Amino acid sequence: MTALSHFREPLRGTPFDARTSAINRLHSWAAWSGYRSAQCYGDAEMEHSAIRNAATLYDISPMMKYRITGPEAAAYLNRLTLRNAGRLEVGAVHYTAWTDDCGKIMDDGTLFRLGAQDFRLCCQERHLPWLLDSAFGFDVAIRDETDEVAALALQGPTSATVLREAGFDIDALRPFRMAGFPLGAGGVTISRTGFTGDLGYELWVAPDDALALWDLLMESGRLYGITPVGGEAVMLARTEAGFLTTNLDFIPAQQALRENRVRSPLELGLGWMIDWEKGHFTGRRALLAEYEGRTSKWALVGLDIPGNISAEGALLYHGQRNEVGFVTAACWSPTLKRNIAIAHVAAGHADCRDLWVEIYALRELQYHKRLLPVSPAARPFFSPARRRATPPERF
């Protein structure tokens, strides 16, 4: 196979493709890890409304999934990632990240502890060579199981009710916990996780049982407004939640073409997850020097912006003159009725004092430049109590 032949291969359908292709009226697809992923089935605004007011299904099967097993699996993950994997209980999940030797972030993701010596790491980008290189000297086995596990994100305020109607007793399932339930030949694992900042779950199943799971959830949620959604609606919801997205809010260190494009976890507001006491991990020396010397060059901030024009991709200025940052994600939030943004600013301007955003507003086929004052806003922008309530409220 030549190097170019890989790019000539058609995108594959996920195990749910028989259902998602049939209802994608716009034929709106995006490439995700060699699969085609629905961007919008018909109306992104209505799909987003369903996330916040009912229940939604989003096919997350293309997410990279790495199975890590062996007597030293926890020790290996402690060396690889920022958090302490040894403290993660069996049946629990945590959000984590990992860096290169210079302390620059390579990716973030979720780590599931399936057993005492059995983990699953889920992330956006492909990392198998790095994971294998990092395993040198550890008694651990690592494999890519992306194609072996189909997955759905079931999100929204009625998501728990849909699962109950489907026969799954999830009342005791707390945030960042998972449990197994019977379904078909292999069963289904349900984790209380998600990327919308709302009450929600992710369901992990063998590909052979994927369509049965989809049909069960759609029928169980028929009276509770269940709606398939695409990536556009999910990205709007994640912006409201203030979550980060690889290759949108930061460039993975291994992909950056310019040295000044990479960021450390401290610069991305992820310093809280670094366990300094667990022993050495990749990037620790560089991160400790940055932390103790206060040498971070950037800060990630949340912003409130006047008006209703999205500031995505806009530049930020101090005193309307000096460029000091840029916006990576922004939207007019239908949920909050606010114009919000996530931005990188020079560390000296992290307080956002006298900070202005440059927006080009399209008015009757002409763009009008506007400089608007911004104010700092805490992330997450949206975090409803229902997201954490156990058991979830019944609708």
Stockholm file with secondary structure:
# STOCKHOLM 1.0

chainA/1-395         MTALSHFREPLRGTPFDARTSAINRLHSWAAWSGYRSAQCYGDAEMEHSAIRNAATLYDISPMMKYRITGPEAAAYLNRLTLRNAGRLEVGAVHYTAWTDDCGKIMDDGTLFRLGAQDFRLCCQERHLPWLLDSAFGFDVAIRDETDEVAALALQGPTSATVLREAGFDIDALRPFRMAGFPLGAGGVTISRTGFTGDLGYELWVAPDDALALWDLLMESGRLYGITPVGGEAVMLARTEAGFLTTNLDFIPAQQALRENRVRSPLELGLGWMIDWEKGHFTGRRALLAEYEGRTSKWALVGLDIPGNISAEGALLYHGQRNEVGFVTAACWSPTLKRNIAIAHVAAGHADCRDLWVEIYALRELQYHKRLLPVSPAARPFFSPARRRATPPERF
#=GR chainA/1-395 SS CCTTHHHHSCCBCCTTHHHHHHHCTTCEEEEETTEEEEEESSCHHHHHHHHHHSEEEEECTTSEEEEEESTTHHHHHHHHBSSCGGGCCTTBEEEEEEECTTSCEEEEEEEEEEETTEEEEEESSCCHHHHHHHTTTSCCEEEECGGGCEEEEEESTTHHHHHHHTTCCCTTCCTTBEEEECCTTTCEEEESCCSSSSSEEEEEECGGGHHHHHHHHHHHTGGGTEEECCHHHHHHHHHHHTCCCBTTTBCCTTTCSSGGGCCCTTTTTCGGGCCTTSCCCTTHHHHHHHHHHTCCCEEEEEEECSSSSCCTTCEEEETTTEEEEEEEEEEEETTTTEEEEEEEEEGGGTTCTTEEEEEEEEETTEEEEEEEECEECCSCSCCCGGGTCSSCCCC
#=GC SS_cons         CCTTHHHHSCCBCCTTHHHHHHHCTTCEEEEETTEEEEEESSCHHHHHHHHHHSEEEEECTTSEEEEEESTTHHHHHHHHBSSCGGGCCTTBEEEEEEECTTSCEEEEEEEEEEETTEEEEEESSCCHHHHHHHTTTSCCEEEECGGGCEEEEEESTTHHHHHHHTTCCCTTCCTTBEEEECCTTTCEEEESCCSSSSSEEEEEECGGGHHHHHHHHHHHTGGGTEEECCHHHHHHHHHHHTCCCBTTTBCCTTTCSSGGGCCCTTTTTCGGGCCTTSCCCTTHHHHHHHHHHTCCCEEEEEEECSSSSCCTTCEEEETTTEEEEEEEEEEEETTTTEEEEEEEEEGGGTTCTTEEEEEEEEETTEEEEEEEECEECCSCSCCCGGGTCSSCCCC
//
